[in-house]
Amino acid sequence: MSEKIVVIGEARDGELRNVTFEAIAAAKQIQSDGEIVGVLCGKENLEQQAQEMIYYGANRVVTVAHDNLETYTPEGYGQAVLAVIEAESPGGIVMGHTSIGKDLTPKLASKLGSGLVSDAVEIQTDGDEVTFIRPIYSGKAFEKKVITSGLTFVTIRPNNIAMSERDESRTGEVTAKEVDITDLRTVIKDVIRKASEGVDLSEANVIVAGGRGVKSADGFKPLYELADALGGAVGASRGACDADYCDYSLQIGQTGKVVTPDLYIAVGISGAIQHLAGMSNSKVIVAINKDAESNIFNVADYGIVGDLFEIIPLLIEEVKQLK
Amino acid sequence: MNIYVLLKKTFDTEEKIAVSGGVIEDDGAEFIINPYDEYAVEEAINQRDAHGGEVTVVTVGDEDSEKQLRTALAMGADKAVLINTEDDLEDGDQFTTAKVLEAFFADKEADLILAGNVAIDEASGQVGPRLASSLGISYVTTVTSLKIDGETVNIEKDVEGDVEIIETSLPLLVTCQQGLNDPRYPSLPGIMKAKKKPLEELEIDDLDLDEDDVEAKTRTTDIFLPPEKEAGRVLEGDVQDQVKELISLLKNEAKVL
């Protein structure tokens, strides 16, 4: 099988997100000898991003620039991407399982009358048969999924499929496609930045998460400092969110986000089953808790029993010395 | 206002998952309303109380789904519809569920449809946007605030921690994110009243569908549990030394620093 695969790219603050490159790598796994066509939407200046997609393995890229594509809306991006898909008639589509990916792909699947495997973390191929592995029950279990009819349409979880090496010697055609984006009933009036600077929770390699043991919103400050020193993001348990120590958008668990960073540092988190579901597939887990009987120590690779308010500042010092 | 809620039953979040022969064992498991759908039910009731109208909760499920529908009625929803696919559909996927709902909504005049942002079991988050798309109405996912003024709807949407301020209009489908509201517990009088509220049961025949129309596009071939994590090392000694040891282990043994 050597069918064409369309990879829908995604930028944040003018920079392509890593998951875009991971999606290109995923497309290659699905279709080792098929053409990979990138799609990019935005207001203007998409050529450089298109080049990046080519450096990471796309054979060519189609851009759609329009004033109505400055911010993502399902209507605007839906029209743009559908126009490209209809022109390309690919055998498959890959996109990141991000906020935009989750929002856009079901619409595309509905319009295309297609199936969609969401949130794949691994792709296995055996001849022409492609199997996707995805977490269910927030990672308490995994399922293997195959496409039985129609498009091979998948979203991939950030941070799980390795991207290819960037190679500036790769070349490919970048074409601008004109699409008239009309009839937008939904308008983004404003965006209020609340997320921790720079590093997004779902894409973070390092997460420092706090629980009830952190005791207050102020208690989270050292966690932010540690996360900054490690180049990571801050997360929280439901307990900490319910107690208003931090925003619900930071919640990790069965309700909330499911994360798989390289390093997860659980601070003052007891480890309720719902929280473990959201983080136990992290590669390395560190637990810091004053209660040695806490459940969190059962999933931790390394644990320190003690007072987090004493331990975290020491950790920050050590990490800073490391750099 | 004609308000609908899409609801799904899921395993209680306390449940441990057991797998046997590639399928999840659900014998004796406790089921609940999907937690994100609870926000949808609560929001629907609040919007009805503010703007008038009627709240109908709809589920695609089996006979046992009646329990979760009754809970939603006890919370304050007015009517419930159970689309029972147990006898007709073996292995539906999100395409299937969205098609069934599309057929159900074909002759309905829905002003507002609310759903959970994701179900905590299969977690695809597809059915809401798929349905809106096939009904030709706008949708906004992961909403944390919903204000309706006539036809105009002002929304706050969670986007990976940031908040988008959105203006759109009815008819509309939204999916609900944590932080939108605090779902109520059903009161005892509510539970008593719920027993008498209308609960309509439909099968896919009643929706003029046959199995071929809704045949799944994807198939689950296996389900397995992640490898058990072995309990790790709890460090010992002076706090300062423990911290130093931890850093060294993360750097040299785990190689994550």
Interface residues (C-beta under 8 A of the other chain):
Chain A: P74 E75 G78 T98 S99 K102 D103 T105 P106 K107 A109 S110 K111 G113 S114 G115 L116 V117 S118 D119 T131 P135 I136 Y137 S138 G139 K140 A141 F142 E143 K144 K145 V146 I147 T148 S149 G150 R185 T186 V187 I188 K189 D190 V191 I192 R193 K194 A195 S196 D200 L201 S202 V206 L230 C241 D247 Y248 S249 L250 Q251 Q254 T255 G256 V258 D262 L263 I273 Q274 A277 S280 N281 K283 V284 I285 V286 A292 F297 N298 V299 A300 D301 Y302 G303 I304 V305 G306 E310 I311 L314 L315 E318 V319 L322
Chain B: F11 T13 E14 K16 I17 V19 I24 P35 Y36 D93 Q94 F95 A98 I120 D121 E122 A123 S124 G125 Q126 V127 G128 P129 R130 L131 A132 S133 S134 S138 Y139 V140 T141 T142 T144 D158 V159 E160 G161 D162 V163 E164 I165 I166 E167 T168 S169 Q177 Q178 G179 E215 A216 K217 T218 R219 T220 T221 D222 I223 F224 L225 P226 K229 A231 G232 R233 V234 L235 V239 Q240 Q242 V243 K244 L246 I247 L249 L250 K251 A254 V256 L257
